Amino acid sequence: GMTEEVDVEEKAKELLQEAEEEEEENMAEDTSLSSSTKAVPLKTYSADKQKKWVAHGAIGVTIFGLLVPSAISSAFFRDLIPGYW
């Protein structure tokens, strides 16, 4: 039923939150390590590359935060949408 859909979405949000927290912890740990142990320090990213990553993230958030859920919802509730599919 509808409760399953909500649970899946909530679980996804929880997992995403945990992953973000772990990532932040890892970043904090990385700063304490000597620079020789780091593969690519974040400071060496060019401004151009950073802009591309920000755009990449924004597009990802838009797609998986808005478009995918609306696609799933419209498929789930397609009987309520007027017109022939």
C-alpha positions in Angstrom: 0.0 0.0 0.0 0.9 3.7 0.3 2.7 3.1 3.7 5.4 0.9 1.9 6.1 3.8 -0.5 6.6 6.3 2.4 8.8 3.8 4.3 11.1 3.3 1.3 11.4 7.0 0.8 12.1 7.6 4.5 14.7 4.8 4.5 16.4 6.4 1.5 16.6 9.7 3.2 18.0 8.1 6.3 20.7 6.3 4.3 21.5 9.5 2.4 21.8 11.4 5.7 24.1 8.7 7.1 26.3 8.7 4.0 26.6 12.5 4.1 27.6 12.4 7.8 30.2 9.7 7.2 31.6 11.7 4.3 31.9 14.8 6.6 33.7 12.6 9.2 36.0 11.3 6.5 36.8 14.8 5.3 37.5 15.9 8.9 39.8 12.9 9.4 41.6 13.7 6.1 42.5 17.2 7.3 44.3 15.7 10.3 46.4 13.3 8.2 49.7 14.4 6.7 49.4 15.6 3.1 51.6 12.8 1.8 48.9 10.2 2.7 46.2 12.0 0.8 45.7 11.1 -2.9 44.2 14.5 -3.9 43.8 17.2 -1.4 40.6 19.2 -2.0 42.7 22.5 -2.1 44.3 21.4 -5.4 40.9 21.4 -7.3 40.7 24.2 -9.8 37.8 26.6 -9.6 36.6 25.2 -12.9 36.5 21.6 -11.6 34.8 22.7 -8.5 32.0 24.4 -10.5 31.6 21.3 -12.5 31.2 19.2 -9.4 28.7 21.6 -7.9 26.7 21.5 -11.2 27.0 17.7 -11.2 25.6 17.6 -7.6 22.8 20.1 -8.4 21.7 18.1 -11.4 21.8 14.9 -9.3 19.7 16.4 -6.5 17.2 17.7 -9.1 16.9 14.3 -10.8 16.8 12.0 -7.8 15.0 14.5 -5.5 12.3 15.6 -7.9 12.1 13.9 -11.3 12.6 10.3 -10.2 10.1 10.5 -7.3 7.5 12.2 -9.6 8.0 9.6 -12.2 7.5 6.8 -9.7 4.5 8.6 -8.2 2.9 9.2 -11.6 3.4 5.6 -12.5 2.0 4.5 -9.1 -1.1 6.7 -9.4 -1.6 6.6 -13.2 -5.1 5.4 -12.8 -6.0 8.8 -11.3 -4.5 10.7 -14.3 -7.2 11.5 -16.8 -6.7 10.4 -20.4 -5.7 7.2 -22.1 -2.1 5.9 -21.5 
